[in-house]
Amino acid sequence: MDLVSYLHDEINFLTEQMNEAEKDHNSSMRFLCDARIEEAKHILKKIDAGDITQLTKTE
């Protein structure tokens, strides 16, 4: 799976989790999901802008 597909899947999953947290009035889970969604969106934006072109593994 490529990074862009992974990020889209993560955003979809976290959005579902955030909606459940809102229904359950679980503000800490909602905050956590929202933060992760924003992080994934930020990475996607950087990929679209060409700022991120490859990933390398560091040891």
C-alpha positions in Angstrom: 0.0 0.0 0.0 1.4 3.4 -0.9 1.6 6.2 1.6 -1.2 8.3 0.1 -3.6 5.4 0.2 -2.6 4.6 3.7 -3.2 8.2 4.8 -6.6 8.3 3.2 -7.6 5.1 4.9 -6.3 6.4 8.2 -8.3 9.6 7.8 -11.4 7.7 7.1 -10.9 5.3 10.0 -10.1 8.2 12.4 -13.1 10.2 11.2 -15.4 7.2 12.1 -13.7 6.9 15.5 -14.1 10.6 16.1 -17.8 10.5 15.3 -18.2 7.6 17.8 -16.3 9.6 20.4 -18.6 12.6 19.8 -21.7 10.3 20.3 -20.2 8.9 23.5 -19.2 12.4 24.7 -15.6 11.2 24.9 -13.7 14.5 24.5 -10.2 13.1 25.0 -10.7 10.5 22.2 -12.3 13.1 19.9 -9.3 15.4 20.5 -6.8 12.6 19.9 -8.6 11.5 16.6 -8.8 15.1 15.5 -5.1 15.7 16.1 -4.2 12.5 14.1 -6.5 13.5 11.2 -4.9 17.0 11.0 -1.5 15.4 11.0 -2.4 13.0 8.2 -3.9 15.9 6.2 -0.8 18.0 6.7 1.4 15.1 5.3 -1.0 14.8 2.3 -0.7 18.5 1.7 3.1 18.3 1.8 3.0 15.4 -0.7 0.7 17.3 -3.0 3.0 20.3 -2.9 6.0 18.2 -3.7 7.7 18.9 -0.4 7.7 15.1 0.4 8.8 13.0 -2.5 10.2 9.9 -0.8 10.6 8.2 2.5 13.7 6.7 3.8 14.2 4.3 6.7 16.6 5.4 9.4 18.2 3.1 11.9 
